[in-house]
Amino acid sequence: MKTSNNKYEDGTDFAEAAKEHSKCPSNQQGGHLGEFSPGQMVKEFDDVVFSEEVGKVHGPVQTQFGFHLIEITNRTE
């Protein structure tokens, strides 16, 4: 379970976990993908990013690229 400042109850930091476990090229940026608009990512990813609660980690979400944990840090309209 997540607490406020990007850490989980067990003390795990999302960015550090991404650096250690992610196979995505974004792993060196702590999993940070930057800002993107609807339609720029695969549908399964977009469905979560643009509809689920900000400030939480969602998933695992399966896409054609594998399974993902998605931390939504902010959303602009």
MOCOR-V41050 format. One record per pair of residues at least 6 apart in sequence whose C-alpha atoms are under 8 Angstrom apart, sorted by sequence separation. I is the first residue (numbers start at 1). J is the second residue. D is the distance in whole Angstrom. If there is no record, write none. Layout:
BEGIN
i = {I I}
j = {J J}
d = {D D}
END
This chain:
BEGIN
i = {2 3 7 8 21 26 52 61 62 1 2 6 7 20 24 26 39 60 61 1 6 19 38 60 61 6 18 19 22 59 60 61 18 19 48 59 60 19 58 59 18 19 38 57 58 17 18 57 58 15 16 57 58 15 56 57 14 15 45 55 56 15 44 54 55 56 44 45 54 55 44 53 54 55 54 42 49 54 49 50 4 2 2 14}
j = {8 9 13 14 27 32 58 67 68 8 9 13 14 27 31 33 46 67 68 9 14 27 46 68 69 15 27 28 31 68 69 70 28 29 58 69 70 30 69 70 30 31 50 69 70 30 31 70 71 29 30 71 72 30 71 72 30 31 61 71 72 32 61 71 72 73 62 63 72 73 63 72 73 74 74 63 70 75 72 75 55 56 57 71}
d = {4 6 4 8 8 6 8 5 6 6 6 6 6 8 8 6 7 6 5 6 6 5 6 5 6 8 5 5 7 6 5 8 8 7 8 5 8 5 6 6 5 7 7 7 5 8 5 5 6 7 6 4 8 4 6 7 7 6 7 7 6 8 7 8 6 7 7 7 5 5 6 7 6 7 6 7 8 7 7 8 8 7 7 8}
END
